[in-house]
Amino acid sequence: MKKKKQKGLKFTREQFNKILQLYNVQPWLQKKEDELFDLLGLCSNIAEQGLIFDLLIKFKYLTSSDISEYYEKIVEQVVESWKLDPNETQIVAISCDDNPDSGQAILWFLKYYLVKYSLSGFKLLNIFWKAIKHVEQRPNIVLVDEFAGTGTTVINRYKWLRNSIPAKYEYNIFVCIIASMLNAKNNIEDHGIELFTPLVLQKGIKHNYEGKKRKKAYRNMYKLELKLAEEVEDIRLPNLGWGFAEALYAQQYANAPNSVFPIFWWPKLNDGSIRNTILRRLMSD
């Protein structure tokens, strides 16, 4: 299917100045000029374009060097803050099956940092329920993932392990997540889960607008989302991001979380035409 050319507003000098400002704050967008102009061209008025500019300015985009810093912080938390004995600890992707996902990606890259600091002895597992098999010798379970939008997945995995590990074993469950929405962090911790997340993010619209401006921002975003396909590959459009998370987060060379505003990654318009999006997400993930 051919990509449809967008018919949008003409750009004024003020808008071009905003684009230059955006490139200065978010240099990664300089390599996505066509995608950015397609996104802005989807807007029907200046207010919608203004909302897109505002959200992109506040976007947290992790480069390879950024993510390296967070991996090191996770290792530091496990070894120095929690003081977990490597020979009694298993580091486990939060993944539930063999399909590649962010949890397994985090686990893979953590291997490098464990070797870097000569931290041998940890047992690494790519599926969370496999931790039960090793809990007798390794009672410290550290679940790892990239991003928490609502906290629901973490809580469900935690509850499943608590209900499935035989009562005769003593064990501890910890969670390390690269980035988390504040609501997700609070939700996880409210369930008594020991959580480390070095990057905590606020909702894109709710946190950055107040009163009438907030209502107008939501109204403009819903108008933009009406231009997107309601369903792609049997997946419903997650308005404002999955769980209404309103996330403004992505990692370089990684699948965009479905908690991010879909205007930045949803692949089709409501007429079925394919979009050229600034972020990418494999729909089956």
N, C-alpha and C positions, 0 to 999 in steps of 0.2 A: 504494500500500500504506500502510495506516495505521500510525502509530508506536505501538509497544506500550508500555504503562505498566509501569514496573519495580516489582517487589515486592522491597523490600530491608529493611535493618535500620531500626529506629526510632532517631532521633538523641537522644543524651544531652546534658546541659549541657556536658560536656567536649568532645564532638564539635562542638557549636555554637561553643565557644570556639576550637577549631582552625580552623573556617571563618572566623571573624573574623580570626584571625591570618593565615590564607591570603590574605584580601582585603587585608590591610595590606601583605603582602610582594608579592602579585601583583594589583595593582588592576585589571588587565584582566579578571580573572575576575568582578568585580562586575557586569559586563554579560553574564555567561554563567551566571547563577544557576540557571536551569532545567537547562542542560546539566551543570553541576557536580553538582546534586542527582541527576540521572539517573545520572551516573557513580558517585557514592557509593552510590546505590540498587542498583547492579549487584553490589555486594560482598555476600558471604555472611556475613562476620564482621568483628569489630573489627580483626583483623590485616590483612585486605585493605584496609579503609578507611585504616588507619594507613599502609600502603604508598603508597596514592594521595596522601594528605596529604604524606608525606615527599617524593615525587617532584615534586609540584606546587610545593612550597616551593623546590626546587632548580631549577625550570624557568627557562630563559633565553628570555624573550619580548621580541623587539626591536620597539620602537615606531618611529614615523616619525622621531622625533628621534634615536633610537639608530642607525638605519640610515644616517641622514645623516652621522653622525660616521664611520662605517666607510667610506662612499664617499670622504670626504675623505682618510682614511688611505690608501686605495688609490691615489688620485691622487698623494698625497705620496710614496708608495713608488716609483711609476713615474717621477716627474719628479725627485725630490730624492735618493732613495736609490739607485735603479738608474741615474739620470741618462740616461734614454733620449731620444734625439732624436725629437721628434714626427714629423718628416718621414721618419724611417727606421723608424717603429714602427706596427704594426697591433694594435689591441685587438680581440680575437675572442671571441665567445661560445662556450662549450664545446659548444653545441648541435650536433646532427648533421643536423638537417633543419629544415623551416619550421614545425614545430609549436611554439607558444609555450611557453617553459619559463623556468626561473629564470635561466639563463645570459643569455638574451636580455633578460630584465627588468633584470638588473644592467647590461648594456650600455646599455640605454635611459636609465636614470637617471644613469649615468656621464656621458652627454652634457651634462647640466646642470652638473655639477661641472667638466668641462673648459672649458665656456664661462665659468663663474663665475671661473675663474682665468686666463681669456684664453689657453687652451692649444689653439690651433688647429693643424692639421697632421696630427693622428692619423688614421689610416684605421680606421674601425670596421666590423666584419663580423659578421653574425649567425649564421654557420655555420662551424664550425672548419676544415673542409677547404678552404674558399675562400682560406685564408691562403697556400696554395701558389702561387696565381696572382700574388700580390704580393710574394713573398719576395725577388725580385731587387732591387726598389727599397726594400722595407721588411723588412730581415732580422731585426728585433726583433719577435717574436710574443708578445703577452701574452694568455693564455687567462684568461677570467673566468667565475666561477660563484658561486652563493649559498652552497652548503653541500656539504661532503664528509663522507659517513658512513663509507665504507670506503676511499676513495681510488682505487677500481678504475676509475671513469670517467675521472678525470684521467690516470691511468697509461696507459690504453688509447688515449686521444686523443694523448698525448705520443708513444707508440710508433708510432702510425699516421703521424703527421707526420714523425717521424724516418726511417721506412721509405719515405715517399712523396716527400719533398722531394729533388729531384735532387742528387747528390753534388757537382756543380759549384758549388752555392751555399753560402756561409757564412752562418749564421744563429744566433740565440739564441732559446730558448723559456723564457718566464717564466709563472708561474701566480699569479693573485690570486683568493682565495676569501674571502667575508665571514666564514664560520664553518666550523670543521672539528672533527671528533672527533680526539682526540689520536692514536688508532691510525691514522686516515686520514692525518694530518699526517706521522707517522713513516713510514708506508708510502710516501707520495709522495716524501719526501725521501730515503728509502733507495734510490730509483731515480735519484738524482742530479738531481732536478728542483728548479729554483729556485722556491721557494714563499713567498708572503706571505699569511698569514691572521691578521687581527687578533684573532679570537675563537676560542680553543681550548677544547673541552669534553671532559669525562670521561664515561665510561659511568655511566648513572644508578644501577644497582644495584651493579655490580662495584666502583665507586670509593667508594661511600658506605656499604657494609656489609662486615663481615668475619666470617669463621668461620661459626658456626651461624646468625647473623643474616642473613648473605648467602644461605645455602642456603634459609632460611625465606622470604626476600624473593623469590627466584626461584620457589620452590614456589607462593607466593601469586599471583605474576604469571601463571604458567602456568595456574593454576586460573581466573583471570579471563579469560585468553585462550581457554580452552575454551568460554566462553560466547559467543564471537564466531563469526561464519560462517567456515568454513574457506576459502571462495572467494567472491569477488565480481567479476563481469564477467571471468571467466577469470583472475583474479589471486589467487594463493594468499596466505593470511594470513602476513605476514612476522613471525614470532614474535620478540619483543623489538626489532622494527624491522629493516629490510632489512640483511642481513649481520650480524644480532645486534648492531647498533650501540648499542642502548639510549640513543638520543638524547633529550635533554630540551631541545628547541629549536623555536622557531617565530618567524615574522615577521608583524607586523600586516598584515592585508589581503593575505596571500600564501598560496599553496598549501603545506600542511604537508609537509615531507620524509617520504618513506616510511621513513627511518631512525629516526623517532620511534616510541616504544612505540605499537603500534596501538590499545591500549586508549583512547588519547586521540583517535583519528581514524577508526578502522575503521567503516564506515557501517552494518553489519548484525550482528544477533545470529544465533546458530546455528539459530534457528527461522525465519529469513528476515525478521524484523521490522526496521524501520528505526530507527537510533539517532539521538539528538539529541546530537551530539558537541561537545566544547569546541574542537576544532580541525577544520578542513575540508581535504579533499584530493580533487581531481578524479581519479577512479580511472584514467582513460585516460592520465594524464600519466606 
